[in-house]
């Protein structure tokens, strides 16, 4: 309404009315602004209609009002003025269309850009934010409008745009709330805008930071490999001596039977230690073995050693719902199971902890060995990285963060998998999946009852603390 009043002012003010003169000379610009506005807002069709309408209005005005006193202008004058006005309108419409095209391209880039963009006015306050910025900051456009970058949640301490023009500023945001919070790394820079303000760019560097951390982790693994080569060389001779002496003692018939059993166990454990060293040195290699072993016997034997090692601090129970053979290396499976049980022992409360090792199989599917404890569980923020090297839930200096990483790699070499089942709740549960040896179908002459007794044994549940162990359990 104010713009319309401005155009009507010369006709209504008594001091300006005598100065109006001929409309063709002093009021031609009244046609220019409507053409520019209509073209800017509505595009080419509006520009064409505005140009034609402007020319028609000039002709109509000259032929009716003329010199401003009701005397029509002649046709040569009318056509000359109409042609000049049309030319002016075409130039104005063309400029408006060009400005509209440039602004449209900028708006499309502004909205589609993956980097967050904050448009600041000359006072350094946010005027507008693109969708990427709203997503990165987790805020609405209304919440951002009117704030300085330093006042934006997550960007506290951000310097002014003049400083950002010279040096990018790193920022770390926590997008989300509570346990669903996600860490986002940003690089904040600024560029001057044409209106005296600035464009502040928020570039997401989260993937780049993760890659840098992965490179550093690979460097740790490389250093670890070099160290393991030296450890293997140093352990080779002592393990050979232990294995040889244990073998000689176990073969001595003069020793008591229990002593020979102990020496045989020492011999077996020394052999397992040699295999573990080889696995660490060949950590990056993937190979599968075709040998088969009794999984239930290995579980019993491993848990007997774990009970002897950890004493009365924790109850270790085994539930064997399936018994049979699985292909692969018994030493590798024992190493995986030992790592899982040892981690569970470290997680539970001494004196109240309980660990359950359950072996199951559904139909002809894979065999599952589940290790479950009643400890605090795995934090949700570590669940996705729990199998990465050097990631641990233990305190400083209490763990290397390699046990689960190596265990998963060993499971893959066996043709199986190692997964975390429970996340965020009390208690942790890890499941080792292994292929089972496929046995031939029993002959038709075998009675149904006997076949069922052989293929579907009753679950075996064993639980013992150190006080419940005897020599007979060790031979299981």
C-alpha positions as a Python dict, from the first residue, in 0.01 Angstrom:
ca = {
    (1, 'X'): (0, 0, 0),
    (2, 'X'): (293, 232, 72),
    (3, 'X'): (437, 177, -278),
    (4, 'X'): (99, 251, -441),
    (5, 'X'): (70, 571, -234),
    (6, 'X'): (415, 676, -352),
    (7, 'X'): (309, 647, -718),
    (8, 'X'): (-18, 832, -659),
    (9, 'X'): (147, 1114, -464),
    (10, 'X'): (216, 1339, -770),
    (11, 'X'): (-154, 1334, -862),
    (12, 'X'): (-289, 1412, -516),
    (13, 'X'): (-47, 1665, -370),
    (14, 'X'): (-136, 2026, -463),
    (15, 'X'): (229, 2134, -479),
    (16, 'X'): (328, 1851, -713),
    (17, 'X'): (29, 1852, -947),
    (18, 'X'): (159, 2146, -1160),
    (19, 'X'): (494, 1969, -1196),
    (20, 'X'): (352, 1647, -1334),
    (21, 'X'): (357, 1766, -1691),
    (22, 'X'): (313, 1515, -1970),
    (23, 'X'): (270, 1158, -1847),
    (24, 'X'): (477, 1035, -2140),
    (25, 'X'): (782, 1223, -2008),
    (26, 'X'): (749, 1210, -1630),
    (27, 'X'): (542, 899, -1552),
    (28, 'X'): (690, 633, -1786),
    (29, 'X'): (872, 481, -1489),
    (30, 'X'): (535, 389, -1338),
    (31, 'X'): (533, 102, -1589),
    (32, 'X'): (886, -17, -1509),
    (33, 'X'): (844, -125, -1148),
    (34, 'X'): (535, -345, -1209),
    (35, 'X'): (715, -519, -1498),
    (36, 'X'): (1020, -589, -1279),
    (37, 'X'): (812, -715, -986),
    (38, 'X'): (586, -939, -1197),
    (39, 'X'): (881, -1083, -1389),
    (40, 'X'): (1080, -1150, -1072),
    (41, 'X'): (795, -1325, -898),
    (42, 'X'): (626, -1515, -1184),
    (43, 'X'): (881, -1560, -1466),
    (44, 'X'): (867, -1540, -1845),
    (45, 'X'): (491, -1551, -1901),
    (46, 'X'): (433, -1273, -1653),
    (47, 'X'): (713, -1071, -1821),
    (48, 'X'): (548, -1108, -2163),
    (49, 'X'): (206, -1008, -2031),
    (50, 'X'): (352, -713, -1837),
    (51, 'X'): (541, -582, -2141),
    (52, 'X'): (237, -606, -2366),
    (53, 'X'): (6, -460, -2103),
    (54, 'X'): (250, -172, -2043),
    (55, 'X'): (255, -85, -2414),
    (56, 'X'): (-122, -103, -2435),
    (57, 'X'): (-161, 125, -2133),
    (58, 'X'): (75, 382, -2282),
    (59, 'X'): (-122, 388, -2608),
    (60, 'X'): (-452, 410, -2421),
    (61, 'X'): (-321, 686, -2197),
    (62, 'X'): (-178, 895, -2478),
    (63, 'X'): (-494, 865, -2683),
    (64, 'X'): (-718, 963, -2391),
    (65, 'X'): (-528, 1185, -2146),
    (66, 'X'): (-263, 1299, -2391),
    (67, 'X'): (-76, 1603, -2254),
    (68, 'X'): (-256, 1573, -1924),
    (69, 'X'): (-540, 1814, -2005),
    (70, 'X'): (-775, 1578, -2188),
    (71, 'X'): (-625, 1645, -2531),
    (72, 'X'): (-535, 1319, -2710),
    (73, 'X'): (-182, 1288, -2852),
    (74, 'X'): (-145, 1227, -3222),
    (75, 'X'): (-62, 882, -3349),
    (76, 'X'): (306, 944, -3442),
    (77, 'X'): (375, 1069, -3090),
    (78, 'X'): (174, 787, -2935),
    (79, 'X'): (353, 516, -3132),
    (80, 'X'): (695, 668, -3063),
    (81, 'X'): (633, 681, -2691),
    (82, 'X'): (481, 331, -2691),
    (83, 'X'): (786, 191, -2875),
    (84, 'X'): (1028, 353, -2630),
    (85, 'X'): (827, 225, -2337),
    (86, 'X'): (815, -129, -2482),
    (87, 'X'): (1192, -124, -2535),
    (88, 'X'): (1243, -11, -2175),
    (89, 'X'): (1007, -282, -2050),
    (90, 'X'): (1192, -550, -2251),
    (91, 'X'): (1526, -442, -2102),
    (92, 'X'): (1385, -435, -1749),
    (93, 'X'): (1214, -773, -1794),
    (94, 'X'): (1534, -926, -1933),
    (95, 'X'): (1735, -799, -1638),
    (96, 'X'): (1470, -928, -1396),
    (97, 'X'): (1470, -1269, -1565),
    (98, 'X'): (1850, -1288, -1540),
    (99, 'X'): (1840, -1191, -1171),
    (100, 'X'): (1563, -1447, -1115),
    (101, 'X'): (1772, -1720, -1286),
    (102, 'X'): (2083, -1641, -1078),
    (103, 'X'): (1880, -1632, -758),
    (104, 'X'): (1710, -1961, -850),
    (105, 'X'): (2043, -2135, -909),
    (106, 'X'): (2173, -2006, -579),
    (107, 'X'): (1859, -2121, -396),
    (108, 'X'): (1885, -2466, -551),
    (109, 'X'): (2252, -2491, -451),
    (110, 'X'): (2173, -2354, -105),
    (111, 'X'): (1907, -2617, -42),
    (112, 'X'): (2080, -2915, -205),
    (113, 'X'): (2429, -2857, -60),
    (114, 'X'): (2550, -3137, 166),
    (115, 'X'): (2747, -2888, 373),
    (116, 'X'): (2551, -2686, 623),
    (117, 'X'): (2519, -2316, 531),
    (118, 'X'): (2422, -2034, 766),
    (119, 'X'): (2349, -1697, 605),
    (120, 'X'): (2448, -1412, 838),
    (121, 'X'): (2342, -1050, 801),
    (122, 'X'): (2577, -753, 843),
    (123, 'X'): (2531, -777, 1222),
    (124, 'X'): (2663, -1136, 1221),
    (125, 'X'): (2330, -1301, 1306),
    (126, 'X'): (2166, -1595, 1133),
    (127, 'X'): (1906, -1497, 877),
    (128, 'X'): (1857, -1834, 710),
    (129, 'X'): (1990, -2190, 729),
    (130, 'X'): (1977, -2462, 465),
    (131, 'X'): (1835, -2812, 537),
    (132, 'X'): (2183, -2964, 580),
    (133, 'X'): (2266, -2714, 857),
    (134, 'X'): (1937, -2783, 1033),
    (135, 'X'): (2007, -3158, 1020),
    (136, 'X'): (2365, -3125, 1144),
    (137, 'X'): (2274, -2895, 1430),
    (138, 'X'): (1948, -3071, 1515),
    (139, 'X'): (1762, -2739, 1537),
    (140, 'X'): (1471, -2572, 1358),
    (141, 'X'): (1501, -2265, 1139),
    (142, 'X'): (1310, -2055, 1393),
    (143, 'X'): (1546, -2163, 1672),
    (144, 'X'): (1851, -2058, 1469),
    (145, 'X'): (1721, -1728, 1336),
    (146, 'X'): (1872, -1426, 1509),
    (147, 'X'): (2160, -1613, 1678),
    (148, 'X'): (2530, -1553, 1627),
    (149, 'X'): (2741, -1861, 1545),
    (150, 'X'): (2883, -1858, 1899),
    (151, 'X'): (2528, -1871, 2039),
    (152, 'X'): (2427, -2176, 1835),
    (153, 'X'): (2409, -2490, 2057),
    (154, 'X'): (2714, -2703, 1983),
    (155, 'X'): (2914, -2412, 1838),
    (156, 'X'): (2991, -2237, 2166),
    (157, 'X'): (3325, -2063, 2145),
    (158, 'X'): (3305, -2027, 1767),
    (159, 'X'): (3497, -1715, 1657),
    (160, 'X'): (3343, -1440, 1446),
    (161, 'X'): (3310, -1461, 1067),
    (162, 'X'): (3615, -1238, 1014),
    (163, 'X'): (3831, -1496, 1192),
    (164, 'X'): (3660, -1790, 1018),
    (165, 'X'): (3747, -1635, 682),
    (166, 'X'): (4116, -1683, 764),
    (167, 'X'): (4123, -2004, 972),
    (168, 'X'): (3869, -2292, 980),
    (169, 'X'): (3742, -2375, 1328),
    (170, 'X'): (3692, -2742, 1436),
    (171, 'X'): (3377, -2833, 1626),
    (172, 'X'): (3245, -3157, 1777),
    (173, 'X'): (2867, -3191, 1809),
    (174, 'X'): (2661, -3452, 1990),
    (175, 'X'): (2352, -3504, 1774),
    (176, 'X'): (2074, -3679, 1961),
    (177, 'X'): (2010, -3728, 2330),
    (178, 'X'): (2132, -3969, 2595),
    (179, 'X'): (2243, -4308, 2473),
    (180, 'X'): (2136, -4221, 2116),
    (181, 'X'): (2385, -3933, 2095),
    (182, 'X'): (2603, -3942, 1783),
    (183, 'X'): (2937, -3760, 1763),
    (184, 'X'): (2971, -3531, 1460),
    (185, 'X'): (3295, -3355, 1366),
    (186, 'X'): (3261, -3024, 1178),
    (187, 'X'): (3494, -2777, 1010),
    (188, 'X'): (3347, -2424, 1028),
    (189, 'X'): (3452, -2163, 770),
    (190, 'X'): (3305, -1833, 645),
    (191, 'X'): (3295, -1638, 318),
    (192, 'X'): (3171, -1283, 257),
    (193, 'X'): (2828, -1244, 98),
    (194, 'X'): (2726, -968, -140),
    (195, 'X'): (2487, -800, 103),
    (196, 'X'): (2751, -719, 362),
    (197, 'X'): (2692, -1039, 557),
    (198, 'X'): (2865, -1377, 551),
    (199, 'X'): (2799, -1735, 452),
    (200, 'X'): (2913, -1976, 725),
    (201, 'X'): (2984, -2329, 600),
    (202, 'X'): (2955, -2634, 829),
    (203, 'X'): (3148, -2920, 664),
    (204, 'X'): (3092, -3267, 812),
    (205, 'X'): (3431, -3434, 870),
    (206, 'X'): (3303, -3733, 1067),
    (207, 'X'): (3395, -3986, 797),
    (208, 'X'): (3736, -3828, 748),
    (209, 'X'): (3807, -3838, 1122),
    (210, 'X'): (3696, -4202, 1135),
    (211, 'X'): (3933, -4283, 848),
    (212, 'X'): (4220, -4109, 1027),
    (213, 'X'): (4148, -4311, 1339),
    (214, 'X'): (4137, -4630, 1132),
    (215, 'X'): (4477, -4544, 983),
    (216, 'X'): (4614, -4493, 1332),
    (217, 'X'): (4460, -4825, 1441),
    (218, 'X'): (4620, -5001, 1147),
    (219, 'X'): (4949, -4848, 1254),
    (220, 'X'): (4899, -5001, 1599),
    (221, 'X'): (4826, -5337, 1439),
    (222, 'X'): (5142, -5313, 1230),
    (223, 'X'): (5346, -5238, 1541),
    (224, 'X'): (5172, -5523, 1719),
    (225, 'X'): (5265, -5763, 1439),
    (226, 'X'): (5630, -5666, 1464),
    (227, 'X'): (5621, -5715, 1840),
    (228, 'X'): (5450, -6053, 1808),
    (229, 'X'): (5726, -6175, 1580),
    (230, 'X'): (5975, -6111, 1858),
    (231, 'X'): (5745, -6264, 2121),
    (232, 'X'): (5704, -6580, 1911),
    (233, 'X'): (6079, -6615, 1880),
    (234, 'X'): (6126, -6575, 2256),
    (235, 'X'): (5846, -6820, 2343),
    (236, 'X'): (5949, -7090, 2099),
    (237, 'X'): (6230, -7245, 2306),
    (238, 'X'): (6054, -7235, 2650),
    (239, 'X'): (5739, -7392, 2502),
    (240, 'X'): (5947, -7664, 2340),
    (241, 'X'): (6115, -7743, 2671),
    (242, 'X'): (5781, -7751, 2859),
    (243, 'X'): (5620, -7971, 2596),
    (244, 'X'): (5915, -8213, 2585),
    (245, 'X'): (5947, -8253, 2961),
    (246, 'X'): (5572, -8298, 3002),
    (247, 'X'): (5574, -8562, 2728),
    (248, 'X'): (5858, -8750, 2896),
    (249, 'X'): (5687, -8736, 3236),
    (250, 'X'): (5353, -8851, 3098),
    (251, 'X'): (5523, -9155, 2945),
    (252, 'X'): (5685, -9257, 3275),
    (253, 'X'): (5489, -9554, 3402),
    (254, 'X'): (5638, -9522, 3752),
    (255, 'X'): (5448, -9199, 3821),
    (256, 'X'): (5097, -9206, 3972),
    (257, 'X'): (4814, -9192, 3723),
    (258, 'X'): (4692, -8851, 3843),
    (259, 'X'): (5040, -8705, 3799),
    (260, 'X'): (5064, -8844, 3446),
    (261, 'X'): (4722, -8692, 3371),
    (262, 'X'): (4845, -8354, 3496),
    (263, 'X'): (5158, -8380, 3281),
    (264, 'X'): (4944, -8471, 2979),
    (265, 'X'): (4730, -8163, 3043),
    (266, 'X'): (5045, -7947, 3065),
    (267, 'X'): (5160, -8096, 2736),
    (268, 'X'): (4829, -8020, 2569),
    (269, 'X'): (4820, -7663, 2700),
    (270, 'X'): (5178, -7602, 2581),
    (271, 'X'): (5073, -7726, 2239),
    (272, 'X'): (4773, -7492, 2245),
    (273, 'X'): (4999, -7199, 2338),
    (274, 'X'): (5213, -7275, 2034),
    (275, 'X'): (4902, -7276, 1815),
    (276, 'X'): (4784, -6945, 1963),
    (277, 'X'): (5117, -6780, 1884),
    (278, 'X'): (5089, -6904, 1525),
    (279, 'X'): (4734, -6765, 1503),
    (280, 'X'): (4849, -6422, 1622),
    (281, 'X'): (5129, -6417, 1366),
    (282, 'X'): (4886, -6524, 1093),
    (283, 'X'): (4609, -6291, 1207),
    (284, 'X'): (4559, -6141, 861),
    (285, 'X'): (4542, -6477, 683),
    (286, 'X'): (4216, -6662, 633),
    (287, 'X'): (4233, -7039, 598),
    (288, 'X'): (4000, -7319, 688),
    (289, 'X'): (4078, -7660, 825),
    (290, 'X'): (3874, -7969, 748),
    (291, 'X'): (3947, -8170, 1064),
    (292, 'X'): (3656, -8245, 1300),
    (293, 'X'): (3635, -8268, 1678),
    (294, 'X'): (3376, -8324, 1951),
    (295, 'X'): (3250, -7981, 2052),
    (296, 'X'): (3085, -8095, 2375),
    (297, 'X'): (3409, -8255, 2499),
    (298, 'X'): (3603, -7939, 2417),
    (299, 'X'): (3352, -7720, 2605),
    (300, 'X'): (3369, -7941, 2914),
    (301, 'X'): (3747, -7951, 2910),
    (302, 'X'): (3782, -7576, 2858),
    (303, 'X'): (3541, -7487, 3136),
    (304, 'X'): (3715, -7723, 3378),
    (305, 'X'): (4034, -7522, 3324),
    (306, 'X'): (3843, -7195, 3362),
    (307, 'X'): (3693, -7307, 3694),
    (308, 'X'): (4034, -7404, 3821),
    (309, 'X'): (4177, -7070, 3708),
    (310, 'X'): (3913, -6838, 3854),
    (311, 'X'): (3829, -7024, 4173),
    (312, 'X'): (3516, -6938, 4372),
    (313, 'X'): (3485, -6586, 4230),
    (314, 'X'): (3232, -6690, 3968),
    (315, 'X'): (2994, -6975, 3889),
    (316, 'X'): (3048, -7125, 3543),
    (317, 'X'): (2768, -7345, 3408),
    (318, 'X'): (2742, -7539, 3085),
    (319, 'X'): (2421, -7646, 2910),
    (320, 'X'): (2482, -7894, 2630),
    (321, 'X'): (2156, -7918, 2436),
    (322, 'X'): (2346, -8058, 2138),
    (323, 'X'): (2645, -8290, 2123),
    (324, 'X'): (2842, -8385, 1818),
    (325, 'X'): (3131, -8298, 1592),
    (326, 'X'): (3215, -7972, 1419),
    (327, 'X'): (3479, -7922, 1148),
    (328, 'X'): (3785, -7705, 1198),
    (329, 'X'): (4057, -7650, 1453),
    (330, 'X'): (3983, -7743, 1814),
    (331, 'X'): (4263, -7509, 1929),
    (332, 'X'): (4096, -7212, 1759),
    (333, 'X'): (3754, -7285, 1907),
    (334, 'X'): (3911, -7330, 2250),
    (335, 'X'): (4089, -6996, 2215),
    (336, 'X'): (3762, -6822, 2123),
    (337, 'X'): (3574, -6984, 2410),
    (338, 'X'): (3855, -6902, 2654),
    (339, 'X'): (3853, -6536, 2548),
    (340, 'X'): (3476, -6509, 2586),
    (341, 'X'): (3471, -6670, 2929),
    (342, 'X'): (3767, -6464, 3049),
    (343, 'X'): (3593, -6143, 2937),
    (344, 'X'): (3276, -6250, 3117),
    (345, 'X'): (3470, -6325, 3436),
    (346, 'X'): (3621, -5976, 3427),
    (347, 'X'): (3275, -5821, 3378),
    (348, 'X'): (3078, -5992, 3656),
    (349, 'X'): (3081, -5905, 4025),
    (350, 'X'): (3315, -6133, 4226),
    (351, 'X'): (3123, -6375, 4442),
    (352, 'X'): (2792, -6309, 4264),
    (353, 'X'): (2884, -6360, 3904),
    (354, 'X'): (2735, -6633, 3690),
    (355, 'X'): (2841, -6738, 3341),
    (356, 'X'): (2646, -6981, 3126),
    (357, 'X'): (2786, -7155, 2819),
    (358, 'X'): (2506, -7308, 2611),
    (359, 'X'): (2548, -7527, 2300),
    (360, 'X'): (2241, -7553, 2076),
    (361, 'X'): (2143, -7645, 1724),
    (362, 'X'): (1809, -7605, 1548),
    (363, 'X'): (1741, -7875, 1291),
    (364, 'X'): (2016, -7898, 1031),
    (365, 'X'): (2131, -7544, 1097),
    (366, 'X'): (2466, -7432, 1237),
    (367, 'X'): (2578, -7502, 1592),
    (368, 'X'): (2557, -7208, 1832),
    (369, 'X'): (2775, -7164, 2139),
    (370, 'X'): (2635, -6882, 2355),
    (371, 'X'): (2833, -6730, 2643),
    (372, 'X'): (2608, -6523, 2870),
    (373, 'X'): (2693, -6344, 3195),
    (374, 'X'): (2506, -6138, 3455),
    (375, 'X'): (2743, -5842, 3447),
    (376, 'X'): (2661, -5480, 3354),
    (377, 'X'): (2653, -5557, 2980),
    (378, 'X'): (2805, -5378, 2683),
    (379, 'X'): (2734, -5001, 2658),
    (380, 'X'): (2524, -4915, 2357),
    (381, 'X'): (2777, -4662, 2228),
    (382, 'X'): (3043, -4938, 2210),
    (383, 'X'): (2824, -5210, 2061),
    (384, 'X'): (2909, -5130, 1698),
    (385, 'X'): (3284, -5116, 1769),
    (386, 'X'): (3318, -5395, 2024),
    (387, 'X'): (3496, -5624, 1774),
    (388, 'X'): (3733, -5353, 1648),
    (389, 'X'): (4099, -5381, 1755),
    (390, 'X'): (4197, -5188, 2070),
    (391, 'X'): (3834, -5132, 2177),
    (392, 'X'): (3770, -5251, 2533),
    (393, 'X'): (3522, -5196, 2815),
    (394, 'X'): (3786, -5263, 3078),
    (395, 'X'): (3966, -4996, 3275),
    (396, 'X'): (4292, -4828, 3179),
    (397, 'X'): (4569, -5087, 3156),
    (398, 'X'): (4333, -5378, 3224),
    (399, 'X'): (4294, -5499, 2867),
    (400, 'X'): (4450, -5474, 2520),
    (401, 'X'): (4123, -5463, 2324),
    (402, 'X'): (4242, -5747, 2097),
    (403, 'X'): (4064, -6052, 2242),
    (404, 'X'): (3729, -6006, 2065),
    (405, 'X'): (3890, -5885, 1742),
    (406, 'X'): (4108, -6195, 1722),
    (407, 'X'): (3821, -6421, 1827),
    (408, 'X'): (3595, -6294, 1549),
    (409, 'X'): (3873, -6339, 1296),
    (410, 'X'): (3927, -6697, 1414),
    (411, 'X'): (3554, -6766, 1392),
    (412, 'X'): (3551, -6647, 1031),
    (413, 'X'): (3845, -6874, 942),
    (414, 'X'): (3637, -7164, 1077),
    (415, 'X'): (3350, -7075, 844),
    (416, 'X'): (3142, -6937, 1131),
    (417, 'X'): (3074, -6604, 1299),
    (418, 'X'): (3093, -6431, 1636),
    (419, 'X'): (2821, -6180, 1724),
    (420, 'X'): (2707, -5971, 2020),
    (421, 'X'): (2344, -6054, 2106),
    (422, 'X'): (2244, -5828, 2398),
    (423, 'X'): (2314, -5453, 2386),
    (424, 'X'): (2259, -5187, 2649),
    (425, 'X'): (2094, -5410, 2910),
    (426, 'X'): (2221, -5598, 3211),
    (427, 'X'): (2436, -5890, 3111),
    (428, 'X'): (2630, -5953, 2791),
    (429, 'X'): (2565, -6240, 2550),
    (430, 'X'): (2801, -6349, 2272),
    (431, 'X'): (2716, -6624, 2023),
    (432, 'X'): (2973, -6826, 1831),
    (433, 'X'): (2822, -6989, 1522),
    (434, 'X'): (2995, -7297, 1377),
    (435, 'X'): (2908, -7537, 1097),
    (436, 'X'): (2831, -7893, 1204),
    (437, 'X'): (2952, -8215, 1050),
    (438, 'X'): (2676, -8353, 827),
    (439, 'X'): (2621, -8717, 912),
    (440, 'X'): (2453, -8972, 685),
    (441, 'X'): (2092, -9065, 754),
    (442, 'X'): (2051, -9382, 967),
    (443, 'X'): (1946, -9703, 788),
    (444, 'X'): (1579, -9794, 775),
    (445, 'X'): (1637, -10101, 989),
    (446, 'X'): (1721, -9894, 1295),
    (447, 'X'): (1420, -9876, 1530),
    (448, 'X'): (1264, -9527, 1553),
    (449, 'X'): (1317, -9511, 1926),
    (450, 'X'): (1685, -9600, 1900),
    (451, 'X'): (1739, -9348, 1619),
    (452, 'X'): (1579, -9073, 1824),
    (453, 'X'): (1791, -9163, 2128),
    (454, 'X'): (2108, -9132, 1923),
    (455, 'X'): (2029, -8816, 1730),
    (456, 'X'): (1849, -8620, 2000),
    (457, 'X'): (2030, -8665, 2330),
    (458, 'X'): (1881, -8522, 2646),
    (459, 'X'): (2026, -8184, 2751),
    (460, 'X'): (2326, -8212, 2981),
    (461, 'X'): (2346, -7939, 3244),
    (462, 'X'): (2661, -7908, 3450),
    (463, 'X'): (2751, -7636, 3697),
    (464, 'X'): (3038, -7645, 3938),
    (465, 'X'): (3251, -7421, 4149),
    (466, 'X'): (3605, -7506, 4247),
    (467, 'X'): (3490, -7689, 4558),
    (468, 'X'): (3279, -7924, 4346),
    (469, 'X'): (3560, -8033, 4113),
    (470, 'X'): (3726, -8373, 4141),
    (471, 'X'): (3980, -8563, 3937),
    (472, 'X'): (3712, -8737, 3741),
    (473, 'X'): (3582, -8409, 3597),
    (474, 'X'): (3916, -8336, 3434),
    (475, 'X'): (3897, -8634, 3211),
    (476, 'X'): (3559, -8523, 3069),
}
